[in-house]
Amino acid sequence: MHKTQKVNAIGSAEAARILHIDRSTLTRWAAARKIIPIFTADGDTGAMFFDPADVAALLALTAPVDSTSPQVESTGVSSVSGGA
């Protein structure tokens, strides 16, 4: 009897949604090794599954910085000053 191991993985559609990109872009990024799937299914489609931590790390690297939004400092006080 084989034991199955539960793997924490997300599919390409969810990974693309989290990264705010199209699935075709995610496929290109995987081919370029910008993100590496932890599992690729057999078959015609070769569905890819990704480690959620890898997706989060890539999101942190690719997320645009919005200079107009307040930045929270370690003290919890907003660095944006304004008259009140």
N, C-alpha and C positions, 0 to 999 in steps of 0.2 A: 504494500500500500504506500502510495506517495503522499507526502505532506505538501500542501500548497502553502506558499508564502504570500501573504498579502503585501502588495506593493502600493505605495502612495504615489500615484501618477495621475497626470491630467492629459486629456486628449488634445490634439492639435487645434481643434475648434475653440476649446476653452482657453488654451494658451494664447492663441491669436487674439481672442477677445480681451484677455488681461493685458496684453502688450499693445492693444489698440492698432493692430495691423491686420492685413488680409491673410488668409491661410496660405495663399501662394507665396507671400513674402516670408512667412514662417518656414515654408518648404525650402526656399532659396537660402535662408539663414542657416537651416540645418545642413544643407549641401555645402555651404561655405564654412561649416563648423563654428558658427557664431553661437549656436546652441546645439547641444548634442542630445538626441532622444535617448531615454534609458531603455526603450523597447520599440522595435519596429515590427509590426505584424507581417506575417507572410501573406501572400496573395497579390492580386492585381493592384490594389490601392496602397499597400504597405503603410497602413495607418501608423502614425507615430505617437508615442506617449512620452511625456516629459516630467522631470522631477519638479515639483512646485517651487522648490528653493532655487533651482536654476532659472525658472521663469521670473521669479521675483528679483533675482540678481540682475538679469538682463533688463528688466523693467527699470530698475534703479539706474542702470547705465544709459538707457535710451530715453528716459522721461525728460521732456523739455523743462527747463527751469523757468518759472514764471516770476519775473522780477517785480511784478506789480502786486503779488500776493504777500501778505505779512509772513515773516519768517519767525518761527518760535524758537527762542533761545533756551538754553538749559535751565534758566530760571523760570521759564514758563511765561515770561513777559514778551509781548510782541515788540519787535524791533522797529515797527512802523510807528512814527509819532504823528499825532494829529491834534488839532485843537478840539477841546470838548467843553 
